[in-house]
Amino acid sequence: MYSPIDIYVHRTVLICPPQRLLESLDFVAWPPPNSRPYSLPRERPPPVSQDPAIQVQDLSKTYIVPVRQGGLGAAFKSLIHRQTRAVEAVKEINFAVAPGEIVGFLGPNGAGKTTTLKMLSGLLHPSGGQVQVLGHEPFRRQKAYLRQITLVMGNRNQLVWDIPVLDSFERNRAIYRLERAFYRDVVDELVDLLDLTALLDKPVRNLSLGERMKCEVAAALLHRPRILFLDEPTLGLDVTMQRRIRHFIAEYNRRYDAAVLLTSHYMADVEALCRRVVVIHHGQLLFDGLLEELVQRFSPHKTIAVELANGQTDLSAFGQVVESEEGRVTLRVPKDQTAQVAGRLLAELEVIDLTIEDPPVEEVIEQVFAQEKA
């Protein structure tokens, strides 16, 4: 005899009042009566093996997509003679991620980032190459593997739209077969870290984008995964909410030694969380190394910001003027001339403040893609 609530892996169908959801979940036909609930240790010990948590070798993915011209005649013609073409989304990329490492996975739109994450999480079968995540082949989607990973996508949601957040959490508890004591501890911890107390009893449809994203992240981590695939987790969020999500990811990584593969177009996310970055473009690997090395390799310039006592002055003789506003001028100069130009500025002008910096990471990334395109 099934309860008034049927639970599926991808959705919850309610045919009873919401207040009965929590008690109903205790006697549904999932998990089976004789099965043993799944539980994880509260504090994950440091990994014993030094093998990579994620190992990618010559990974490739090719899509076969239909091709036809516009118009009704072309549509009918395609029914009889269908034309296709191969699109190489990912082309023989190689990289590894160590346990506890946070790696930025960067590239423009259409570079192959999301396709790669879907292959690593088992949603897509690779066309070629080998993938090992925690010793598993992701596309086999074994339960032992799925219990150790999570995939968060900023433009997708897993929370049920019409029920309170806490009920969606309870649904995930049943899906992952988490023991109640472990589940309560994890929920309490996530509520504290993400400040979710006031949101738990609200229907998801009534949450703002930032509030919903916090709850999405919490729901994805209820089973305390060891691998986090984060695809634009701060997409569309304001600066304050982005900072909170970044702090949470860093704290989760510190507490549980989780490996994180992060894609983001917000370079503040990358600079705050990632020492190492992997850059791909048109499905090919362009760079794999420290963020500082990326700046040094692809940017032949430094920026000098100088504040003058006498206000506006033409400094074009010292370098390329990037910005000039209210007595503060930003110059771009070749790296090998930085010390010389700074010395001239201090000797020839009345300088209040002078700062030498590497160019912003956004600018460096643009240069990387521009060089590849050329």
Secondary structure by P-SEA (a helix, b strand, c coil): ccccccccccbbbbcccccaaaaaaaccccccccbbbbbbbccccccccccccbbbcbbbbbbbbbbbbccaaaaaaaacbbbbbbbcccccccccccccbbbbbccccccaaaaaaaaaaccccccbbbbbccccccccccaaaaacbbbbbcccccccccccaaaaaaaaaaaacccaaaaaaaaaaaaaaaccccccccccccccaaaaaaaaaaaaccccccccccccccccccaaaaaaaaaaaaaaaaacbbbbbbbcccaaaaaacccbbbbbccccccccccaaaaaaacccbbbbbbbbcccccccccccccccccccbbbbbbcccaaaaaaaaaaacccccbbbbbcccaaaaaaaaaaaaac
